[in-house]
Amino acid sequence: MKIAKNHVVSMHYTLTAPDGTELDSSAGSDPLRYLHGAGNIIPGLEKALEGKAAGDSLQVEIPPEDAYGPRQAELVQTVPKSAFQGVDQVEAGQSFRAQGADGSQRSITVLEVEEDDVKIDGNHPLAGMNLKFDVTVVEVREASEEEIDHGHVH
Ligand SMILES: [Zn+2]
């Protein structure tokens, strides 16, 4: 069975940065499962997997525009420390989940802490990066009607 829209794909993957740093991997745990054609994974990887079958391995390098998008300078902002209510100690390097104005979840990384202000970066940590994926397709099956309806794997 080949990977196409409305199929459930199980795969093992390793994600590396352009400098060779391993960023994420499913090795040693269950394969990642996703519903193909539903935007569950980044567009570049979905495109690369189209038509592949169980047992196939592939290596792809995906540019930011097909991954987590370019870095946006306007997402680096300075906010008052009071915006971090309930956080004991705000320190550079911390990351938080925050709700954006459009209701979407985004990650916020603290870049710098000054006396009353905090400089934050609202870009996805992998924005602006070329991502290398090493993927082995483990299983391909047709999705159930309920999965297609929900837009995700059960
Ligand atoms: Zn569901």
Residues whose N, C-alpha, C, O or C-beta is under 5 A from the ligand:
A	BS01	ZN	H150
